[in-house]
Structure formats: structure tokens, C-alpha cells
Amino acid sequence: MAGYPDHDQAVRFYGPQIAVDPATLYHDMRWRFGPVAPILLDGDIPAWFVMGYREVHYVTSNPQWFARDCRRWNVWDHVPEDWPLMPYVGWTPSVMFAEANEHQRRAGALGDALDAVDRTELALICQRVADQLIDGFSGDGEADLVSQYAHQIPARVIAELFGLPPADVPVLVRDILDSLDVKGNAVEAHQRVQARMQQLVADAHSRPGQDVPTRLLEHPAKLTDDEIVIDLLVLMAAAQAPTGNWIANTLRHMFVDDRFSVSLQGGRSSATQALNEVLWRDTPTQNFIGRFAVQACELGGRRIQRGDMLVLGLAAANADPRVQPAEQLDSGANRAHMSFGHGEHGCPFPAPELAEVIARNAVEVLLDRLPDVELSLPAEKLEWRPSVWMRGLYALPVDFTPAIPVDERAL
């Protein structure tokens, strides 16, 4: 494309083979281009891939130079309306694209509403949800821990925090999962989820409770109903896929890494370490679109033009040998990863903390309930979804000794 001379040798950042081995992909791109690489997104749309740890930190720390509002993008004239990445890039009046004071107002309200969640109560909700899901398959002696467990938990927990009546949770969870997938009914599912969020806000007006929508309505930021609805949708989507994949990727890690095999029985002491290692090695959010250059500048030896798109390589930054040499990496304790982003548009406090409560309890309860659980096929047979954006498995099939559901033990 004219105006992008450095992209003559750019890497095509799409296609079925691009995400087969992401670690090797990022290593090769770093060796070839350095910390910032020219890439072509689907349809050969030019962008910059920021994979250096320091460069990602710099970009995310300076929103005055690298802004979030995608309407700054300088190639919109070349992007078709049905572009596959439009759900990641297309502007909406949500907290995701808000900037400066407006972003602080919106993100501050969300953070306060989430921070009011009692951590002990949240842990109890997670344990109850996990027990209920395990009860559904514990007698079978086998299960898929992706579809039957890991991807179910975040939506069910968030639905409770949003004040949804228990009878309505299964339908909402199904619609959330469908709306985030590539199925033909994704649009209809998203519309139903949006309608449910609108109803939750209306219910919070008439019957205030101890839930996130009520706290947002009562917040001094004075959010409008429309702002609350769209930010609840963002929160739900941001919690669902990353946390679900975090749970599944961690369970896989514990099954295949010999260091954890001895501690699977009652694996509470090792769950936290495994969760953090996964954020370094198989972080759910691999790459994120993005930031847009406010004016021309230089970054990582590359000349960035005003309006250029920057894709944040979170997984690549975590693997940057300049700051985390492989032989010195203690990823079980080191929490300086970029997996939650950084800066004012990173995952806002206290969302990472709450996500860890959900993920940790999901892992601990499963290992407590099914202490002899193991993979039902060789680890190399597990299939990763072919995406450079999210790192997640199609399935995590396991076998275990059939167990009595919790509700039946007292009978």
C-alpha cells in the first residue's frame, strides 16, 4: 500500500499457519526485524507489531502519543465494512475507546464497582459454580474441561455479580459464548446479551441491589444508561474468553509439566504458580489491537506515521530476551508480565485480581474433586485454536475415576 515503504517485506499476520507455533513466530520476527515489525493484517492492511517489552511498556505508558480511539487510523478508506477484524477495531462509544478525562470517568466507575465485590464472597461463588459444573460430569469418568468447565465458569460468575436471577444464567451464558464465537448466530446472540444488559440496568433502577449495575448507576461519575449497558458488555466479553482460556491453559500446563504432577492431588500450593507461569508462556490474550499514533515518531528503529496502527504483542513482549533471559526466568513468582496490558488502557484494577480469584478457585476445586484427573490423549495431540489474538485450546479431554456429585453425598 502506498505510504508504507517498510511493508514491502512485511509478515502476513493472518492465515491458517500463522498461529501454529506462536513462540517460534515471535522469535523469528524479533530476529528479523527487531522490537517493532511491519505486518499485514487480513486483506493486506498494514500495521506495526510491537513485540519488545520496553517498547510495549513505552507505548502503553504514553497515551498522549499512542492513543486508543481507532478513528485516528489512517487507512480506514481501504478497510471493507465486512473486514474480519472489524469486531476488534470498529469504534463503539464504550470505555474501550474513550480517552483522557472521559476514559478516567468511565474506567474509574467500573473499577469502583468491581472493587466493591467482596473477595471472600467471590471465592465462595466460584467454588459453588465449579462444584455445580463438576457435578454435571463427575459421574461420567471423562469430560472436556474446555467446553464443560473452563469456558463456563467466568460467564456464570460474572452473571451473578451482575445480579442476574439464577434461572436466567444458563441462557445468558450460552448467548455469551455464542456471541464470542464465529458461529452463524453470533450477531443474534450478541443482540440478546445486549437486551439482557439493558434489562439489568432497568431492573437496577427499579430494584437497586448489591450488584455491579446498581453500583454503576449510583456512582458519582453519573454514567448514562447507554454508557452502563455498553460497558457491561465490554466487561462481560473481556472477562469471558481470557479467563476461560487462562483456566484451561493452566490445567493443561499442570497436566503436562512434570513439576506439577506430584502436587495435582489437592493442588492448592501449586495452582497460583501455574497460573502465573501460563501468563508468561501461554497467555490467553496474545496480541491486542491496539494503539494509533497521534503524530509521526520513531519507535524501535521504525518510522511511525501519524494515524498508523500499532498491534501490541503481549506474548512476544513477555518472551523478550532483553528483559527476561530464558535461563533466569522465574515465571512462577515474577508478575512483571504484560498479559493484562499496561497503563491507563490496561486491564483496570481490580479486574486482574478478580480474574485470578476466579481462575485459581476453578483450578483448585477441580483438582480437589477429581484428584486423579489426567489427559485422555497425548499432550501433543491437543489442538490450539488457529488465532494470533487469543491462545486457547479447542478441547481438553480428561479421564478420572467417576465421583459422586456433591449434592448426592449427604443422601
N, C-alpha and C positions, 0 to 999 in steps of 0.2 A: 504493500500500500504506500502511496506517495507520502513523503514526510516522515517515513520510518526507515532510514537507510540501514540502521543496525539490525533490522529484522530480516535481512536477506538470508541469513543463516540461522534464523530463529527456530526453536524447538516447537513442533506442533504439540500443544498441550491438550490433546484430545485423541480419541480413538481407542479401540479395544485393548491395545497393547501398552498404553501409556502408564497404566497403574498396576501392571503385573508385578513389578518389583520396585516399589517407590524408593526404598533406601538406595538402591543402585542408581536409579534415575537421578536422584538429588546429588549423589556423589559425582556422577559423570557430568552433570550440568555445572556443578561447582568447579570441577577441574577444567572444564572447557571455557566457562565464562567468568568465573569469579563469583562474588557475592550477589550480583544482580544480573539476571539473564534475560535476553529478549525471547519472548514466547508468542505463539499464535494460538488464540483460543478458537473454539469451534467456529468454522466459517472463515478461518484465517484472519481473525480480528486481532490486531497487535496489542500487546500489553507487556509489562515488565514483571518478572518473577523475582521477588526479594527473598533470598534464602540465607543471607548472612545474619547471624544472631545480632550483631551490633547494628546492622542496617535495619532489621525489623524493629529493634528497640528504638532506633532513631526516628523511623517513620511514625511509629505509634506514639512516640513521646512528643511529636510536633504537629498537632492538628492544624496549626496555622499555616503550615507548608504542605501538608498532605491531608486533605480534608475528606470527609465521609460522603458528602452529598454527590451522588452519581450524576446529577445534572451538569456537572462540570466536565464530564467526559467529552473528549474532542473527536470521537468517531461515531457519535450517535447516527449521523447521516448514512453510515454504512451498515448499521445493525438492523436486520429484519425484525418485524414485530413478533414473529414466531421463533425467534432465536432461542435455542435450548437453555441457555444460561440466563434468560430474562428473569426467572424467579429469584436468581441470586443478585441481579444487578438493577432490575427495574425499580424506579423510585416509588416509595409509598410514604404517606405522611406519618411515619412511625418514629419511635425513638432511634431506630437503626440508622436513619439518615439525618436526624436532627444534629445541629451543630451549636457550639458556643453556649450561650445562656439558655437557649431552648433545649439543648441536649441535657444540660445540667438540671433543668427543671424536671424534665421527663424521667431521666435516669435516676435522679435523686428520689423522686416519688416511688419508683419501682424498688429501689434499694431499701428505702424505709419500710415499705410494705412487706418485703421479704424478710428484713431483719427482725420484724416483729414475730416471726414464726418461732415458736419455742422449739429448741433443738431436741430436747428430750421427747416432746410430743411428736416431732417429725420422725425421730428414730422409731418410736412405737408404731406410727402409721406405716413406715417402711417395713417393719417386721411383720405386721399384720397382713399387709398386701403380699409380701413374699410368701408367708405361710399359706395364704389362700391360693396363690398360684401353684405352689408346690403340691398342695392337697389335690389339685386337679390332675396331676400326673404321677404322684409318688407311688401309687399302686401299680403302675404300668411297668416299672423297671427300666424304662427308657424315655427319653424326651429330647426335644430340640430346644436348647437353652437360649436360642435367639428369639424365635417366634413365640414360644410358650412362656418365656420368663423375662429375659433381659429387656426386650423391647416393650413389654407390657408394663413394667414397674414404674418408669418415670411418669407416663401419662396418667396412670391410676393415682399416684401420689399427688401430682400437681392438681388433678381434678378435685381431690379432697381439699387441698389448700385453697382452691378457688371457691369452695363451698357448694360444689355440685352434689345433689342428692345421690346417695349410693345407688339407687335403682337406675339412674341415668348414666353412671360411669361407664359401663361396658360399651354402650352405643357411642359415646364420645370418644373413647379410646380407639375403637375401630375406625371412626372417621378421621381421627388424628393420624393414625398410621397410614390410612389410605391417602390422605391429603399430602403426605410427605413422600409418597412412593411415585412410581412412574406409571401407575395403572391408569386405565381409561376413565375411571370415575374420580380422579384426583380433584378435579375442579368442583364437582358436585359435593365431594366430601369436605373440601375447604369451605364452601358456602354454608354447609350445615354447621361446621365448627364455628364460623363467624356468627351465625344466627344464635348459636348457643351462648357465645360470649356476650352478645347483645342482651340476651335474656338474663344472664347472670348479673349484668350491670343494672338492668331494670329491677331485678329482684333485690339487689343491694340497696336501691333507692327506697323500696317499699318495706323491706325487712332487713335492716342492717345486721351484720353478724361479725364473727371473728374470722374473717376471710380476706383474701387479697383484694378482691374487687371493692369491698366496703372500705378497706384502708385507703385505697386509691381515691375513692370518692371523697373521703374525709380529709385527705392530705392538704396541707396549706398551699401546695402548688396549684390547686384548683384546676385539675385536669378536666377536660370536657368528656362527655360520654364517648364520643367518637375516638378521642385520644386513648381512653382507657381500653376500649374494645380492641383497637389495633395493637396496642402494646401488650395486652393479654395474649393475643395471637402470636406475637413475636416471642414472648416469654415461653409459651407452650411449645412452639417449634424449636426454640433454642435449647430447651430442656430435654426434649424427647430424643431425637436421634443421637446427639453427642453422649448423653448419659446412658442411653441404652447400649450403644456401641462400647462405651467405657466399661460397662459391666461385663458384656460378652467377651471383649478383648482381654480383660483381666482374668476371667475364668479360664479362657484358652491359655493364657500365659502361665497360670498356676498348674494347669494340666500338663504342659509340655516342658516346663523348666524344672530340672531335677532338684533345684534348691528348694522348691516348694512342695515336692511330692511327699516328703515326710510330714509336713505340717498341714496337709489337707484336712485331716481329722481335727475338727474344732479349730479351723484356720484363722482364728481372730488375730493372733500375733503377727501373721504374715500378710493379711489382706491389705493393710494400709501400705506396706512396702510394695506389694504387687501393683496396686492401683497407681502409685506414683511412678513405678518403672514403666508402666504402659503409657503414661502421659509423655514419657521421653521416647519410647521405642515405637509404639503403635497408637499414637494419639488419635482420637476419633476425628477431630477437625484437622485434617492435613494441611489444607490451604484455604485462604479466605479472600474473597473479593469484597472490598479491597479499599484502597485509598486512591485519591485523584489529586494530581499535582496542582497546587494553587498557582504556581508560576514556574518558569523554567529553572532547573537546578541540576547539580551533579550529585549522583548517588552511587556509591560502589564503583566508581570509574566510568559510569554511564551518564550520558547527557539526557536528562528527562525534560520533556517539553511540557508546557502548560496544558493541563487537561489530560495528560497521559494517565492510564490506569495502572495501578500497582497491585499485584496479587501477593498477599503475604504468605510466604512459605513457612508456616509454623513448624511443621515436622522437620523440614530441612534446617531451619534455624536451630532446633533442638540438637541436631546432629552436627552442627558446625564445629569442626576440629579446632578452630581458633580459640574457642571458649570452653569446649568440653572434649578434650582429648579422650579417645575411647579407653585408653588404659587407666585413666584417672577418674572415669565417670562413676560416681556413687549415686546412681539414679534412684536408689531406694529412699534416700534421705534428702537429696538435693531437690528443692522445689523452685528452682530458678528457670524452669522451662517456660516456653511461650505458648503452651497448649490452651490457655484461656485468653490469649492475646495479651495486650498491654495498653496502658494509657487510658484515656477517658472513654474510648470506644472498645476497650477490652471487656470481657465478661464482668459485669458490675458486681461489686460487693453487695451482699454476701452470697451471690449465686454460686461461685465455685465451692464455697464451704457447704452450702446446702446440697449441691450435687454430690459432693463427697460423702455426706451423710447417707444419701440415697444409695449410692453405689456400694459403699462399704457394708451397709446393712444387707443389701441384696446378696453380696458375696458371702458374708458371714452366715446368714441364715441358711443359704443353700448348702454350705459345707457342714453346718451343724446338723441339718436334717438328713442329708444324704452323704454320710462320711466316706463311703467307698465309691463315690461317683467317679467315672473315668470316661475318656473319649471312646466312642464306639467304632472309630476308624483311625487309621494312621494320621498323625498331625499334618503331614504333607498333603493329605487329600482334602483338607479343609479349603474352601473356596472363599477368597475375598471378593467383595463387590468391586467391579471394574470402575472405580471412581478416583479421580485425583483430588476430590474435595473432602470426602468422608472415608475413613478407614473402618470398615465393618465387614463381618462375615455374613454369607448367605444363611448359614446354619451352623450350629454347634451341637451335633448329635452325641448323646452320652448314654451310658448304661449304669445301672446301680441296682442294689438289692431292693426289691419292692418294699415300701414302707407304709405304715398305717397313717392315714391323714390325721392331723392334729385334732379335728373335731370328733373323730371317732375313738380316740384313745380313752376317753372318760366313760364310754358306753360299757 
